Amino acid sequence: MSALGARTETPWTADEMMTVAASRSLRDGMSCFVGIGLPSSAANLARHTHAPGVVLIYESGPIGAKPSTLPLSIGDGELAETADVVVSIPEIFNYWLQPGRIDMGFLGAAQIDRFANINTTIIGNDYRSPRVRLPGSGGAPEIAGACREVTVVMRHNLRAFVEEVDFITTPGYGRGQGDRERWGLRGAGPTMVVTDLGILKPDPDTCELVLVSTHQGVTVDDVKMQNQWPLQVAAELATTEAPTPEELVALRSLNETTDAANTE
Amino acid sequence: MTEFAPLSDAVAALVGDGDTVALEGFTHLIPFAAGHEIIRQNRRELTIIRMTPDLVYDQLIGAGCARKIIFSWGGNPGVGSLHRFRDAIEHGWPTPLEIEEHSHAGLANRYVAGASGLPFSVMRGYSGTDLIANTENVTTVSCPFTGEKLTAIRALNPDVTIIHAQRADSRGNVQMWGITGIQKEAILAANRSLVTVEEIVHSFDGPPMAHVIPSMAVTMIAHVPGGARPSYSLGYYERDNEAYKQWDTLSRNRETFQKWLNQVIMANGEVQ
């Protein structure tokens, strides 16, 4: 029933596909520094499916958090109560993140650009007088600097995927090859950007984000229409593997448990 | 010697106009009641410091208490924007708000230097961000041993730090557990400190994950059960997520905010 320009119907939503695809970038046994919102959903889904041994770390201090519902805030009580240990803020950043002990960072973003630089600070050109003031950086700059790799999870649209971000809150690859090294950043940076339409990865030579996979029912044009810079497409474009029944059951159950807990 | 006092007396004694004031508590144990008392006492021209200026600083800003904010993430956790914070930055209402903005790791290290009696901390951070060009008190330093270029961040020493904790004992030691954030460093970095507590006990037993801040670091303690609501106090009450969502609507325009300020904060005495 794929009409011209219309997306094929799937038995899952685009957000579900995004969360599932992001969760797969976590391998069992990895440690993951988790941002709140979409990244936290994906990281917890991984723990409930293929990666039960993943160690989830939240910037509020819990290490090895095992929440049964998705936290609304970065410091919900359940994160502390289910953690292996809860440490202070200086300890989580200085002793755990900074030395490069953490395998993976899971981050969201308001804006991302061609070279995977992230903006969560302002919309507009004048920092002192912004058109829109966003929350700011939180832990993201150091998470993206120090984790061995980073997965970014965000919805694909023209406001979010821009040629150049209005403000670099969190460095991706700067203006291309070599910038991370010049800045002394030791982690690999955003190695994968997962959206509700597909998956982007940095080109190994230019560091520009390239479309490497589209989700089922999504065309390359669908993605390009939601992307401000002329998006390059990988020579061997993949189709993202559909969510398995187990993944969908686990994700929906996680969301239902969360909704039920929040309406108590 | 730690002094025990009612909240209104403690705030009157410790917080003055123009002071640099830190209210800390990372999602957990946020000292809301003390923030409300600062509003009631009509403090002005404050420099307010907080890693996560959520609802409590939205309220202080909307009430016109602050001249400047030092922060690292300004949002309503899990909900969205802080509308009073945005209105002040975007439109200068009710007064213009100067900002000094950091990453979490950076602001945490400003407190660490302050608590350690050092002029600055050294860290890996801010590199590659536009923050470094827009934020005072951050620069680079060369390692004297290896020559490596690192980030230097200036010490922060608030005039007064206010936190909320689960318990105090009768001698003024403070016990807290669960997510304890940056509270210890914020207390030790400050010239004066106020701790509001759920409970005052004769002496402590030992719940898991408990941290103790010794009495010698605490200037005043006020017994304020529920003083962290609508945030939570592990072992006492849960986070009122609904209140955080309602704040989004209530704070969205100036009129409903002012009505809230007059009816809920100014009309009441010390918060229950």
Interface residues (C-beta under 8 A of the other chain):
Chain A: I36 G37 E59 S60 G61 P62 P71 L72 S73 I74 G75 D76 G77 L79 A80 E81 V86 S88 I89 P90 F93 N94 L97 Q98 T121 Y127 S129 P130 R131 V132 R133 L134 P135 G136 S137 G138 G139 A140 P141 E142 G145 A146 F167 I168 T169 T170 P171 G174 D179 R180 W183 G184 L185 R186 N262
Chain B: F26 T27 H28 M51 T52 F71 S72 W73 G74 G75 P77 G78 V79 S81 L82 F85 R86 I89 E90 E101 H102 S103 H104 A105 A108 N109 Y111 V112 M123 R124 G125 Y126 S127 G128 T129 D130 L131 N134 E148 K149 G178 I179 T180 G181 I182 K184 E185 M209 Y232 L234 E238 R239 N241 Y244
